[in-house]
Amino acid sequence: MQRWRACRQIKADRAEMSGNFDSVYASKQIAREQNHLRRAVRSVYLRTLLKLTEGAVCDLGCGAGSFLRYAPHSSVGLDINPHAVAYCRANGLDASVYDVVEDGFSLTPLMGRNIGTLLLNHVLEHFPESMSMLRTLLLRSHSLGIRRAVIVTPGKRGFAADPTHQSYIDADFYLQPSIFDRSGFRLQSLRYFPLPFQSAGDAFVYNELRAVLVAEGGSTKTHSRPPT
């Protein structure tokens, strides 16, 4: 009975995600990516994000591939939306359709690949069980030899701006004692960006929280300025 309920929940989650991230959602992402002025401004933002990574990157929830354009060689994008993935591929980016729910967050497409960083850029907030999801992803990342995870989530104003957001995440989320137990990762740093304090996200839709997690004994690159 328990297994049947779990399978039923997986199907429900898949149906919900398919509805939230359809061709209309992808077309909005693509339109933003094709806007030359926005793309130029966003390139500055993406380069600041790139500095937090180490080695080849798996951009989980890559969308229209804006980060992949700047990612190191051998990086890969995974996304549930086939329309977004098709756009990435048409632009020469390495991207694949990935059903994260069906795969149980096991990152199966990364097996055999030398990935240094798992990037979740405005992805975690889209899931109702964000802590459980993150723990599973970290456990799997550690087993795959991934040394670093970079997680970006919106402030309150940004969270409220998108109806597909389900979990609001602030600094307290990462400070819970149990979140990294037996995950093989530890919290290296937290920073609100571009304004380095949490309250900025209450008014500024683009202020976000950046968390950098590193594998125990597996990464020396640093990222300072914790939130105040």
C-alpha positions in Angstrom: 0.0 0.0 0.0 2.8 2.4 0.9 4.6 1.7 -2.4 1.4 2.3 -4.3 0.8 5.6 -2.6 4.4 6.6 -3.4 3.9 5.8 -7.1 0.7 7.7 -7.1 2.4 10.7 -5.6 5.1 10.6 -8.2 2.6 10.6 -10.9 0.8 13.5 -9.3 4.0 15.5 -9.0 4.9 14.8 -12.6 1.5 15.9 -13.8 1.8 19.1 -11.8 5.3 19.9 -13.1 4.3 19.2 -16.7 1.5 21.7 -16.3 3.7 24.3 -14.7 6.6 24.0 -17.1 5.0 23.6 -20.5 5.6 25.3 -23.9 4.2 28.6 -22.7 6.6 28.7 -19.8 9.5 27.8 -22.1 8.5 30.5 -24.6 8.7 33.1 -21.9 12.2 31.9 -20.9 13.3 31.9 -24.6 11.8 35.4 -25.2 13.9 36.7 -22.3 17.0 34.9 -23.6 16.5 36.5 -27.0 16.2 40.0 -25.7 19.6 41.5 -26.5 19.5 44.2 -23.9 18.4 41.9 -21.1 20.9 39.3 -22.3 23.8 41.8 -22.1 22.8 42.9 -18.6 22.2 39.3 -17.5 25.7 38.3 -18.7 27.2 40.4 -15.9 25.0 38.5 -13.4 25.8 35.1 -14.8 29.6 35.8 -14.6 29.2 36.5 -10.9 27.4 33.2 -10.5 30.1 31.4 -12.6 32.7 32.5 -10.1 31.0 30.4 -7.4 31.4 27.2 -9.4 34.3 24.8 -9.8 34.9 22.5 -12.7 32.2 21.4 -15.2 28.8 22.3 -14.0 25.4 20.5 -14.1 22.8 23.2 -14.4 19.8 21.5 -13.0 16.7 23.3 -14.4 18.8 25.0 -17.1 15.7 26.5 -18.8 16.7 28.3 -22.1 20.4 27.8 -21.3 21.5 31.3 -20.3 24.0 30.0 -17.8 25.2 27.2 -20.0 26.5 29.8 -22.5 29.2 30.8 -19.9 29.7 27.4 -18.3 33.0 25.5 -18.6 33.6 22.8 -21.2 31.8 19.5 -20.5 29.1 21.3 -18.5 25.5 20.0 -19.0 22.0 21.3 -18.6 19.1 19.2 -17.4 15.5 20.4 -17.5 12.0 18.8 -17.4 10.8 21.1 -20.2 11.4 19.5 -23.6 10.7 22.9 -25.4 13.5 24.6 -23.4 15.9 21.7 -24.0 15.2 21.8 -27.7 16.1 25.5 -27.7 19.3 24.8 -25.9 20.3 22.1 -28.3 19.4 24.2 -31.3 22.0 26.7 -30.0 24.7 24.1 -29.6 24.4 23.6 -25.9 24.6 20.2 -24.1 21.2 19.8 -22.6 18.9 16.9 -22.0 15.3 16.4 -20.9 15.3 15.1 -17.3 12.3 14.1 -15.2 13.7 14.8 -11.8 10.6 13.3 -10.0 10.6 10.1 -12.1 14.3 9.7 -11.4 13.9 10.3 -7.7 16.5 13.1 -7.8 19.2 10.5 -8.4 21.0 12.5 -11.2 21.2 9.4 -13.3 22.2 11.3 -16.5 25.4 12.4 -14.6 26.8 8.9 -14.1 30.2 8.6 -15.8 30.6 12.4 -16.2 33.2 14.5 -14.4 31.0 17.2 -12.9 32.5 19.5 -10.3 29.5 21.6 -9.4 25.7 21.1 -9.1 23.9 24.4 -9.8 20.3 25.0 -8.8 19.6 28.5 -10.0 16.1 29.4 -8.9 15.0 25.8 -8.9 14.7 24.6 -5.3 11.8 27.0 -4.5 9.7 25.3 -7.1 9.3 22.1 -5.0 7.1 21.7 -1.9 9.5 19.3 -0.1 12.6 21.4 -0.7 14.6 20.1 2.3 14.0 16.5 1.4 14.8 17.2 -2.2 18.1 18.9 -1.3 19.2 16.2 1.0 18.6 13.6 -1.7 20.5 15.6 -4.3 23.4 16.1 -2.0 23.7 12.5 -1.1 23.6 11.6 -4.8 26.0 14.3 -5.7 28.5 13.1 -3.1 28.3 9.5 -4.5 29.0 10.9 -8.0 32.1 12.8 -6.9 30.6 16.2 -7.2 32.6 18.6 -5.0 30.3 21.7 -4.8 26.7 22.7 -4.9 25.5 26.3 -5.6 21.9 27.0 -4.7 20.2 30.3 -5.6 16.7 31.2 -4.4 14.7 34.4 -4.5 13.9 36.8 -1.7 10.3 37.3 -0.5 9.4 39.8 -3.3 10.8 37.5 -6.0 9.2 34.4 -4.4 5.8 36.1 -4.5 6.2 37.1 -8.1 6.0 33.6 -9.6 2.9 31.4 -8.9 5.0 28.2 -9.6 7.1 28.9 -6.4 6.2 26.6 -3.6 8.9 26.8 -0.9 10.3 30.1 0.5 13.9 29.6 1.5 15.9 32.0 3.6 19.2 31.8 5.5 17.5 29.9 8.4 16.8 27.0 6.0 20.5 26.3 5.8 21.2 26.7 9.5 19.0 23.8 10.6 21.2 21.3 12.3 19.9 18.2 10.5 20.0 19.5 6.9 23.5 18.3 6.1 23.6 15.2 8.3 25.3 12.3 6.5 25.1 14.3 3.2 28.9 14.5 2.8 28.5 18.3 2.3 28.8 21.3 4.6 27.7 24.9 4.2 30.6 27.0 3.2 28.9 30.4 2.8 25.6 32.3 2.4 25.2 35.7 0.8 22.3 37.8 -0.2 22.9 39.3 -3.7 23.3 41.9 -5.1 22.3 43.7 -1.8 24.0 41.8 1.0 21.1 41.7 3.5 17.9 39.8 3.7 15.4 42.7 4.0 16.4 43.9 0.5 14.5 40.9 -0.9 11.3 42.2 0.7 11.3 45.2 -1.7 13.6 44.3 -4.6 12.3 41.5 -6.7 15.8 40.5 -8.0 17.5 40.2 -4.7 18.4 36.6 -4.0 20.1 34.2 -1.6 23.2 32.3 -2.7 24.3 29.3 -0.8 27.6 27.5 -1.5 28.0 23.9 -0.2 31.2 21.9 -0.5 32.0 18.3 -0.1 33.9 17.4 3.0 37.5 17.7 2.1 36.7 18.1 -1.5 36.8 21.9 -2.3 39.1 24.7 -1.2 37.6 27.6 -3.3 36.0 30.2 -1.0 33.1 32.5 -1.2 32.9 35.1 1.6 30.5 37.8 2.8 27.8 36.0 4.8 24.4 37.7 5.1 23.8 40.4 7.7 
